[in-house]
Amino acid sequence: MAKKKVGQKQSAQPKLAQEKAPTLQDQLGGDVLAKLKATKQALVDKEQAAEDERLAKLVFERKQREKNMSFEELLEQYGDKGSKF
């Protein structure tokens, strides 16, 4: 049988990997990073406002369609879903 070597430690990680590489935050100046964060927040706010507007428009259009429906169309759509009283 082959014997396993016990007790030998392997140092697989070279010293370069242990040192921290400079990050993007370190490379950019503080003012540039602040501008990027502000721009990102502005884009998020703009997307949220657009989504809110889209949902409001859908609700408005649905109400307008219902408003313009005839009694027969409303009866077909809602039928027996109403209360019995």
Secondary structure, DSSP 8 states (H G I E B T S, - for coil): ------S-----S-HHHHS----HHHHS-HHHHHHHHHHHHHHHHHHHHHHHHHHHHHHHHHHHHHHT--HHHHHHHHGGGS---
